[in-house]
Amino acid sequence: MSTVWRPALSLLALMTLITGIAYPLVVTGVAQAVFPDQANGSLLRDADGKVRGSSLIAQDFTGDAWFHPRPSAGAFATVSSGASNLSPSNPALATRIFDDAAKQAVPGQGPVPLALLTTSGSGLDPHLPPAAVRYQLARVAQARNLSAAAVEKLVEAHIEQPLIGPPVVNVLALNAALADISK
């Protein structure tokens, strides 16, 4: 019987050491050496070094002085991230979109961009298309007593071109920069 148990237990101990200890330590070490910012959560810090959030997770901004992100089905909570799972035929979805469109509407600017009315798959997408950010530009500039040109320049500086896909703007990073110039 020991001819079966001894190799099995030895293999279990070896695989536990390799996959449970050695491999995670190597991956963590490589990540910290090669991608330290990403390995530590892609944190955004203010001028004082205080963490304001992660550039990978949207935050809720309310009020006219801030650029608003996409809506979140989970109230921007990472634990309950996900889509709303409301079908296009569900009246609750139509009501929510209609209400959000009424809140976001800017007179004279046409319809509210779809990105400001629909949730992302995770409910935590921090990015918006530049058009959705520009739609909010006049409201933010007026609320902060800044020129539209100054705010537009800030938006332009925050447009990112990913490797694949259209240009996007990280709303958290844009709002952090907006807070810095308003001081």
ABEGO torsion letter per residue (X at the ends): XAAAAAAAAAAAAAAAAAAAAAAAAAAAAAAAAABAAAAAGGBBBBAAGBBAEBAABBBBBBEAABBBBBBBAAGGBAAABEBAGBBAABAAAAAAAAAAAAAABBBGAEBBBAAAABBBAAGABABBBAAAAAAAAAAAAAAAGBBAAAAAAAAAAABBBBABEBBBBBAAAAAAAAAAAAX
